[in-house]
Amino acid sequence: MFANLTDRLRQVVDQVRGRGRLTDENIQDAVREVRRALIEADVALPVVRDLVERVQQQAVGTEINRSLNPGQAFIAILQKEITVQLGNEAVEINLRQQPPVPILMVGLQGGGKTTSSAKLALHLKERMGRRPMLVSLDTRRPAAMLQLERLAAQVGVSCALASPAERPLDIARRALEQARREQADVLILDTAGRTRLDDELLAELRELHAATTPAETLFVLDSMAGQDAVNAARAFAETLPVTGIILTKVDGDARGGAALSARAVTGQPIKFVGTGEKLPAFESFVPGRMATRILGMGDVLGLVEDIGRQVDREQAERLARKVGKGKGFDLTDLREQLEQMLNMGGIEGMLAKLPLPGGMSADKLAGQVDPRAIRRQIAIINSMTLAERRFPKTINGSRRQRIARGAGVPVPEINRLLKQHEQMQKMMKRFSKGGLRKALRNLPGGMGGRFPGG
């Protein structure tokens, strides 16, 4: 995410770091490089001017706290001003309306409206405890209706039926009635898009807005489309009462210009970001956290929230009890851990939210770990019998060949997985009941004192 901009800003901070203090001369050099980095990132020129001017004003004459070096002070200024540029405070979705609350999704064709509609439904259901319903108003593209029906089934919410032969306005009215009957809290209306903004589309959207009186009209903006998408969002906001922005495909956006420009150009806050292809890869937009990610400082709080939300607590507690009683960590347990890693977005998703040392990027590190290898390991375990998963030592040469054929992998991969499991099993034994005390007592350096209650 925003790898190019992050790398350039890191270089600027590295140039400032090591100076005795922030002087007018080195501030001018740093600000010039920040301006260049923002322009290369395709940030709108008025936004570049405003942001650079604020950074310069903040930096000139700044007294450096004794605990901060000039590089740390400058990055603190950058973080603060980028946060301000992104909106300063998170703006929550407005659901303060008589249910079912209508939410109108608008935007250009190909920006990710239909997928974002399903992601928003899942977000409302799982993180806000709502009962959303979806409906497609895209009568020009029947495949969009079928796509939304399938996505609704995947996220476990209802989808109002629609036909390309109907008028979008008639579909919307009928969907509102159906939502009332089914006691849905929220109705998400996925509208038609165009490759460009035209009068016919705007007339249709105005008619739908007047008829449904949505609590939110969200513009879905493809961050990878850069300033073209931002300009389209501004045109929509000038002719429709847009209340917020959903920024999509930020995981593939190496520049970051759309994210930094969207709020200033449209006058509307970014409320959500799509961070990957999977349906759970959707987050509320928090300006301060996004600023730290742009500066390569990670988003540890966001990662902690992901873990708390996506890790199966019952499964984790069951494993802890099992290990605590001295029972073995078997291959079924290993498979569950691998599956949870994939559910959290894999290595890429976790690395993107970790603060990494200078010069390292999540993309580069993730490239060294093939997520397909995790899936192959899961396939290997699935090819085993229940007895083999429980007692791996019974897996002899002929069984390894059978498992390899079943998983479609060479035998050496079976050997590597069994070795990895054996090492994890030994580690788990050390931390079983009493094992931690013994391990600490055996450490050099006098860790062998008595434990409370021991």
C-alpha positions as CSV (number, residue, x, y, z in Angstrom):
1,M,0.0,0.0,0.0
2,F,1.4,3.4,-1.1
3,A,4.9,1.8,-1.4
4,N,6.3,4.5,-3.7
5,L,5.2,7.4,-1.5
6,T,6.3,5.6,1.7
7,D,9.8,4.9,0.3
8,R,10.2,8.6,-0.8
9,L,9.1,10.0,2.5
10,R,11.4,7.6,4.4
11,Q,14.3,8.9,2.3
12,V,13.3,12.5,3.3
13,V,13.3,11.6,7.0
14,D,16.6,9.8,6.7
15,Q,18.2,13.0,5.2
16,V,16.9,15.0,8.1
17,R,17.9,12.4,10.7
18,G,21.3,13.0,12.2
19,R,21.2,16.8,12.0
20,G,21.8,18.7,15.1
21,R,18.7,20.7,14.8
22,L,16.1,21.7,12.2
23,T,17.5,24.8,10.4
24,D,15.9,26.9,7.7
25,E,18.3,25.4,5.2
26,N,17.7,21.7,5.9
27,I,13.9,22.3,6.3
28,Q,13.8,23.8,2.8
29,D,15.6,20.8,1.4
30,A,13.3,18.4,3.2
31,V,10.2,20.3,2.2
32,R,11.3,20.4,-1.4
33,E,11.7,16.6,-1.4
34,V,8.3,16.1,0.3
35,R,6.7,18.3,-2.5
36,R,8.4,16.2,-5.1
37,A,7.3,12.9,-3.5
38,L,3.7,14.1,-3.3
39,I,3.6,15.2,-6.9
40,E,5.1,11.8,-8.0
41,A,2.4,10.1,-6.0
42,D,-0.2,11.9,-8.1
43,V,-1.6,14.0,-5.3
44,A,-3.7,16.9,-6.6
45,L,-1.6,20.1,-6.9
46,P,-3.7,22.3,-4.6
47,V,-3.4,19.6,-2.0
48,V,0.3,19.4,-2.4
49,R,0.6,23.2,-2.0
50,D,-1.5,23.3,1.1
51,L,0.1,20.3,2.8
52,V,3.7,21.4,2.0
53,E,3.0,24.9,3.3
54,R,1.6,23.6,6.6
55,V,4.6,21.3,7.1
56,Q,7.0,24.1,6.4
57,Q,5.3,26.5,8.8
58,Q,5.3,23.8,11.5
59,A,8.9,22.8,11.0
60,V,10.5,26.3,10.9
61,G,11.7,27.3,14.4
62,T,10.5,24.0,16.0
63,E,12.1,23.4,19.3
64,I,13.3,19.8,19.4
65,N,12.4,17.9,22.5
66,R,15.4,16.3,24.1
67,S,13.9,12.8,23.5
68,L,13.5,13.5,19.8
69,N,16.1,13.8,17.1
70,P,15.4,16.1,14.1
71,G,14.3,13.1,12.0
72,Q,11.8,12.1,14.6
73,A,10.6,15.7,15.0
74,F,10.1,16.1,11.3
75,I,8.2,12.8,10.9
76,A,6.0,13.8,13.8
77,I,5.2,17.0,11.9
78,L,4.5,15.1,8.7
79,Q,2.3,12.6,10.5
80,K,0.3,15.4,12.1
81,E,-0.3,17.3,8.8
82,I,-1.0,14.2,6.7
83,T,-3.6,13.2,9.4
84,V,-5.2,16.7,9.1
85,Q,-5.2,16.3,5.3
86,L,-6.9,12.9,5.5
87,G,-9.6,14.4,7.7
88,N,-8.1,14.4,11.2
89,E,-11.0,12.5,12.9
90,A,-12.8,9.3,11.8
91,V,-16.3,10.0,10.5
92,E,-18.7,7.1,11.3
93,I,-21.4,5.9,9.0
94,N,-24.8,7.6,9.7
95,L,-27.5,5.1,10.6
96,R,-29.7,7.5,12.6
97,Q,-32.8,7.1,10.6
98,Q,-36.0,5.0,10.8
99,P,-35.1,1.5,9.7
100,P,-34.6,0.2,7.1
101,V,-32.0,2.8,6.7
102,P,-31.2,3.3,2.9
103,I,-27.6,3.7,1.8
104,L,-27.1,4.7,-1.8
105,M,-23.8,3.4,-3.5
106,V,-22.7,5.5,-6.5
107,G,-19.6,5.7,-8.7
108,L,-18.1,5.0,-12.1
109,Q,-18.2,1.5,-13.7
110,G,-15.4,-0.8,-12.6
111,G,-14.7,1.1,-9.4
112,G,-15.8,-1.7,-7.2
113,K,-19.3,-0.7,-6.2
114,T,-20.9,-4.1,-6.2
115,T,-18.1,-5.8,-4.2
116,S,-18.0,-2.8,-1.8
117,S,-21.8,-3.1,-1.3
118,A,-21.3,-6.7,-0.1
119,K,-18.2,-5.8,2.0
120,L,-20.2,-3.0,3.7
121,A,-23.1,-5.4,4.4
122,L,-20.6,-7.8,6.0
123,H,-19.1,-5.0,8.0
124,L,-22.5,-3.8,9.3
125,K,-23.5,-7.4,10.1
126,E,-20.4,-8.6,11.9
127,R,-18.9,-5.4,13.4
128,M,-22.0,-3.3,14.1
129,G,-24.6,-6.0,14.8
130,R,-27.0,-4.8,12.0
131,R,-29.3,-6.8,9.7
132,P,-28.5,-5.4,6.3
133,M,-30.2,-6.2,2.9
134,L,-28.7,-5.8,-0.5
135,V,-30.4,-4.9,-3.8
136,S,-29.0,-4.2,-7.3
137,L,-30.4,-1.3,-9.3
138,D,-28.1,-1.9,-12.3
139,T,-30.6,-2.8,-15.0
140,R,-28.0,-2.1,-17.7
141,R,-25.7,-4.9,-16.6
142,P,-27.7,-8.0,-15.6
143,A,-24.4,-9.8,-14.6
144,A,-24.2,-7.2,-11.8
145,M,-27.5,-8.4,-10.3
146,L,-26.4,-12.0,-10.4
147,Q,-23.0,-11.0,-8.9
148,L,-24.7,-9.2,-6.0
149,E,-27.0,-12.2,-5.3
150,R,-24.0,-14.5,-5.1
151,L,-22.0,-12.1,-2.9
152,A,-25.1,-11.7,-0.6
153,A,-25.2,-15.5,-0.1
154,Q,-21.4,-15.5,0.7
155,V,-21.8,-12.8,3.5
156,G,-25.0,-14.3,4.8
157,V,-27.5,-11.5,4.2
158,S,-30.7,-11.3,2.1
159,C,-30.8,-9.8,-1.3
160,A,-34.0,-8.3,-2.8
161,L,-34.9,-9.8,-6.2
162,A,-34.5,-7.5,-9.2
163,S,-35.0,-7.8,-12.9
164,P,-33.3,-5.9,-15.8
165,A,-36.8,-5.4,-17.3
166,E,-37.8,-3.2,-14.4
167,R,-37.1,0.5,-13.7
168,P,-34.4,1.1,-11.0
169,L,-36.9,3.3,-9.2
170,D,-39.5,0.5,-9.0
171,I,-36.9,-2.0,-7.8
172,A,-35.8,0.4,-5.1
173,R,-39.4,1.0,-3.8
174,R,-40.2,-2.7,-3.8
175,A,-36.9,-3.5,-2.0
176,L,-37.7,-0.9,0.7
177,E,-41.1,-2.7,1.3
178,Q,-39.4,-6.1,1.4
179,A,-36.8,-4.8,3.9
180,R,-39.6,-3.5,6.1
181,R,-41.4,-6.9,6.0
182,E,-38.2,-8.8,6.8
183,Q,-37.2,-6.3,9.5
184,A,-33.9,-5.4,8.0
185,D,-32.0,-2.5,9.6
186,V,-30.3,-1.3,6.5
187,L,-30.9,-1.4,2.8
188,I,-27.8,-1.0,0.6
189,L,-28.7,0.1,-2.9
190,D,-26.1,-0.8,-5.5
191,T,-26.7,1.6,-8.5
192,A,-25.6,1.5,-12.1
193,G,-22.2,3.0,-13.2
194,R,-20.8,4.4,-16.3
195,T,-17.3,4.6,-17.8
196,R,-17.8,8.4,-17.5
197,L,-20.3,10.8,-15.9
198,D,-23.3,11.6,-18.0
199,D,-26.6,13.5,-17.7
200,E,-28.7,10.3,-18.0
201,L,-26.9,8.6,-15.1
202,L,-27.1,11.7,-12.9
203,A,-30.8,12.1,-13.6
204,E,-31.4,8.5,-12.6
205,L,-29.4,8.9,-9.4
206,R,-31.2,12.1,-8.5
207,E,-34.6,10.4,-9.0
208,L,-33.4,7.5,-6.8
209,H,-32.1,9.8,-4.1
210,A,-35.4,11.8,-4.0
211,A,-37.5,8.6,-3.7
212,T,-35.4,6.7,-1.1
213,T,-34.0,9.7,1.0
214,P,-30.8,7.8,1.9
215,A,-29.0,8.4,5.2
216,E,-25.8,8.0,3.3
217,T,-24.8,8.5,-0.4
218,L,-21.4,6.9,-0.7
219,F,-19.1,7.4,-3.7
220,V,-17.0,4.4,-4.4
221,L,-13.6,5.6,-5.6
222,D,-11.0,3.4,-7.2
223,S,-7.7,4.5,-5.6
224,M,-5.7,3.0,-8.5
225,A,-7.4,5.3,-11.0
226,G,-5.6,8.3,-9.4
227,Q,-6.8,11.8,-10.1
228,D,-9.2,10.8,-12.8
229,A,-11.3,9.0,-10.1
230,V,-10.9,11.9,-7.7
231,N,-12.1,14.4,-10.4
232,A,-15.1,12.1,-11.1
233,A,-15.9,12.0,-7.3
234,R,-15.8,15.8,-7.3
235,A,-18.2,16.0,-10.2
236,F,-20.6,13.6,-8.4
237,A,-20.4,15.6,-5.2
238,E,-21.2,18.8,-7.1
239,T,-24.4,17.4,-8.5
240,L,-25.5,14.8,-5.9
241,P,-25.6,15.1,-2.1
242,V,-22.7,12.7,-1.6
243,T,-22.0,12.2,2.2
244,G,-18.8,10.1,2.1
245,I,-16.3,8.1,0.1
246,I,-15.4,4.4,0.0
247,L,-11.8,4.1,-1.2
248,T,-11.2,0.7,-2.9
249,K,-8.1,-1.3,-4.0
250,V,-5.8,0.6,-1.6
251,D,-3.8,-2.6,-1.3
252,G,-2.7,-2.3,-4.9
253,D,-2.2,1.4,-4.9
254,A,1.6,2.2,-4.9
255,R,1.1,6.0,-5.2
256,G,-1.5,7.1,-2.6
257,G,-2.5,10.2,-4.5
258,A,-6.2,9.4,-4.5
259,A,-6.3,8.8,-0.7
260,L,-4.5,12.1,0.1
261,S,-6.6,14.1,-2.4
262,A,-10.1,12.7,-2.1
263,R,-11.3,14.6,1.0
264,A,-9.9,18.0,0.0
265,V,-11.2,17.8,-3.6
266,T,-14.7,16.5,-2.9
267,G,-15.3,18.1,0.5
268,Q,-16.5,14.8,1.8
269,P,-14.8,12.4,4.3
270,I,-13.4,9.0,3.5
271,K,-15.5,6.6,5.6
272,F,-14.2,3.1,4.5
273,V,-11.3,1.6,2.7
274,G,-11.2,-1.7,0.8
275,T,-7.8,-3.4,1.6
276,G,-7.9,-6.6,-0.4
277,E,-10.0,-8.8,-2.7
278,K,-11.5,-10.9,0.1
279,L,-14.9,-9.7,1.5
280,P,-13.6,-9.2,5.1
281,A,-10.8,-6.9,3.7
282,F,-12.8,-3.7,4.5
283,E,-12.1,-1.2,7.3
284,S,-13.5,2.0,8.8
285,F,-11.2,4.8,7.7
286,V,-9.2,6.3,10.6
287,P,-7.0,9.2,9.4
288,G,-4.3,8.9,12.0
289,R,-3.8,5.2,11.4
290,M,-3.6,5.8,7.6
291,A,-1.1,8.5,8.1
292,T,1.2,6.2,10.1
293,R,0.9,3.5,7.4
294,I,1.8,6.1,4.6
295,L,4.9,7.0,6.6
296,G,5.9,3.3,7.0
297,M,5.1,3.2,10.7
298,G,2.5,0.5,10.5
299,D,-0.9,0.2,12.2
300,V,-0.4,-2.1,15.1
301,L,-3.7,-1.1,16.7
302,G,-5.5,-2.1,13.5
303,L,-3.6,-5.5,13.5
304,V,-4.6,-6.1,17.1
305,E,-8.3,-5.4,16.2
306,D,-8.0,-7.8,13.2
307,I,-6.7,-10.6,15.5
308,G,-9.4,-10.0,18.1
309,R,-12.1,-10.0,15.4
310,Q,-10.9,-12.9,13.2
311,V,-9.2,-15.3,15.5
312,D,-11.5,-18.1,16.6
313,R,-11.5,-17.5,20.4
314,E,-13.1,-20.9,21.3
315,Q,-10.6,-22.6,19.0
316,A,-7.7,-20.8,20.7
317,E,-8.9,-21.5,24.2
318,R,-9.4,-25.2,23.3
319,L,-5.8,-25.4,22.0
320,A,-4.6,-23.6,25.2
321,R,-6.4,-26.1,27.4
322,K,-5.1,-29.0,25.4
323,V,-1.5,-27.9,25.6
324,G,-1.9,-27.0,29.3
325,K,-3.0,-30.5,30.1
326,G,0.2,-31.9,28.4
327,K,-1.6,-33.3,25.3
328,G,0.3,-33.1,22.1
329,F,0.0,-30.4,19.5
330,D,-1.1,-32.5,16.5
331,L,-1.4,-31.8,12.8
332,T,-5.0,-30.9,13.0
333,D,-4.0,-28.1,15.4
334,L,-1.3,-27.0,13.0
335,R,-3.9,-26.9,10.1
336,E,-6.2,-24.7,12.2
337,Q,-3.3,-22.2,12.9
338,L,-2.5,-22.1,9.1
339,E,-6.2,-21.5,8.2
340,Q,-6.4,-18.6,10.7
341,M,-3.4,-17.0,9.2
342,L,-5.1,-17.1,5.8
343,N,-8.3,-15.7,7.2
344,M,-6.4,-12.7,8.5
345,G,-5.3,-11.8,5.0
346,G,-2.2,-13.9,4.9
347,I,1.4,-12.7,5.4
348,E,0.8,-9.6,3.2
349,G,-2.2,-8.4,5.4
350,M,-0.2,-8.7,8.6
351,L,3.0,-7.2,7.4
352,A,1.2,-4.2,5.9
353,K,0.2,-3.2,9.5
354,L,3.5,-3.8,11.1
355,P,6.2,-1.1,11.5
356,L,9.1,-2.3,9.5
357,P,12.8,-1.2,9.7
358,G,13.9,1.4,7.2
359,G,14.3,0.3,3.7
360,M,12.0,-2.7,4.1
361,S,8.5,-2.7,2.7
362,A,5.6,-5.1,3.4
363,D,5.4,-5.9,-0.3
364,K,9.0,-6.9,-0.6
365,L,8.9,-9.1,2.5
366,A,5.6,-10.7,1.5
367,G,7.1,-11.5,-1.8
368,Q,9.6,-13.7,-0.1
369,V,6.8,-15.8,1.5
370,D,4.6,-17.6,-1.0
371,P,1.0,-17.8,0.4
372,R,0.5,-20.7,-1.9
373,A,2.9,-22.7,0.3
374,I,0.5,-22.3,3.3
375,R,-2.3,-23.6,1.1
376,R,-0.1,-26.6,0.1
377,Q,0.6,-27.3,3.7
378,I,-3.1,-27.4,4.5
379,A,-3.7,-29.7,1.5
380,I,-1.0,-32.0,2.8
381,I,-2.7,-32.3,6.2
382,N,-6.1,-32.8,4.5
383,S,-4.6,-35.7,2.6
384,M,-3.8,-37.5,5.8
385,T,-6.1,-39.8,7.8
386,L,-7.3,-38.7,11.2
387,A,-5.0,-41.2,12.8
388,E,-2.0,-39.9,10.9
389,R,-2.8,-36.3,11.9
390,R,-3.0,-37.4,15.5
391,F,0.1,-39.7,15.5
392,P,2.5,-38.2,12.8
393,K,5.3,-40.7,13.8
394,T,3.2,-43.5,12.1
395,I,3.7,-41.8,8.7
396,N,6.3,-44.0,7.1
397,G,7.7,-43.9,3.5
398,S,4.8,-45.5,1.7
399,R,2.3,-43.3,3.6
400,R,4.3,-40.2,2.7
401,Q,4.1,-41.2,-1.0
402,R,0.3,-41.6,-0.7
403,I,-0.1,-38.2,1.0
404,A,2.1,-36.5,-1.6
405,R,0.0,-37.9,-4.4
406,G,-3.2,-36.8,-2.7
407,A,-1.9,-33.3,-2.1
408,G,-0.2,-33.0,-5.5
409,V,3.2,-32.2,-4.0
410,P,6.6,-33.9,-4.0
411,V,7.6,-36.0,-1.0
412,P,10.2,-33.5,0.3
413,E,7.4,-31.1,1.1
414,I,5.8,-33.7,3.3
415,N,9.1,-34.1,5.1
416,R,9.5,-30.3,5.6
417,L,6.0,-30.1,7.1
418,L,6.5,-33.0,9.5
419,K,9.8,-31.4,10.6
420,Q,8.1,-28.0,11.1
421,H,5.4,-29.7,13.1
422,E,7.9,-31.6,15.3
423,Q,9.7,-28.4,16.2
424,M,6.4,-26.7,17.1
425,Q,5.4,-29.7,19.1
426,K,8.6,-29.5,21.2
427,M,8.0,-25.8,21.8
428,M,4.5,-26.5,22.9
429,K,5.7,-29.1,25.4
430,R,8.0,-26.6,27.0
431,F,5.0,-24.3,27.6
432,S,2.7,-27.0,28.9
433,K,1.8,-27.2,32.5
434,G,4.9,-26.6,34.5
435,G,7.0,-26.5,31.4
436,L,7.4,-22.7,31.4
437,R,8.8,-22.8,34.9
438,K,11.3,-25.5,34.0
439,A,12.3,-23.7,30.9
440,L,12.9,-20.4,32.8
441,R,14.8,-22.2,35.6
442,N,17.2,-23.7,33.0
443,L,18.0,-20.3,31.4
444,P,21.4,-18.9,32.2
445,G,21.5,-15.7,34.3
446,G,19.7,-16.6,37.5
447,M,16.1,-16.9,36.3
448,G,15.5,-19.9,38.5
449,G,14.0,-18.1,41.5
450,R,10.7,-19.3,43.0
451,F,7.5,-18.3,41.3
452,P,4.6,-16.9,43.2
453,G,2.6,-19.8,44.5
454,G,5.4,-22.2,43.3
